[in-house]
Amino acid sequence: MLNTNKKPVAPTEDECCNNACDPCVWDNYYAKLKTWRKEQNRIRDHKIAPITQQK
C-alpha cells in the first residue's frame, strides 16, 4: 500500500544508471512526489484524513 502521508524518498546517486531509462528512477520519484504534494494540499485545504492507496 502507498501511504500518501509519508513523503517519498529521493533515489540515491547509485540508483540512477544515467542511461536515459524510460522510466528513470527519477521519473518514478517525481510522479510519487507530485501525488504526495497533491494529497498534502488536499489534507491541508479540507482538513481531512489522508487516503491510503494500493500500489
N, C-alpha and C positions, 0 to 999 in steps of 0.2 A: 504494500500500500504506500501511496505517496502522501506524506503528511505535509500539507501546504503551509503549516505553521512553522516548519523548520526550513531555514534559508539554505538553498543549495550550496554546496561547496565547490569552489573552482577547481578545475583539474590541476594537477601538479605539472611541472615542466616536463617530466618524463612520460606523462600520459599522452602527450601530443607528439606524433611522429613527424610532423611538418611535411607530409606528403600530399597535402590537399585532399584528404579523405572526405567523402561525402556520405553521411555527415561526419564532421570532425567532432572530437570530444568537446570542443569549444562551442560548436553549434548546439549540441545537446544541453550543455550548461546554460547557455544564454536562453534557450527555449524554456528550461525549467525555472530560470531566474525571472523571466517575463511572467510566467504563470504565478510564481510566488509573489511577485510585486502586485499583480492584479488582485490576488486573494488578500494580501495585506491591506490594500486600499479598500477592498470591499468590506473587510472586517472593521477597519477604522471608520469608514463612512457610515456604515449601518450598525456598528456595534453588535455584530452577530458572531456566533460561534464559527470557527473555521470548518471548511469542508474537508473530509478525508476521502481521497480518491484512490481507486485501484490503478496500478500501472497499466 
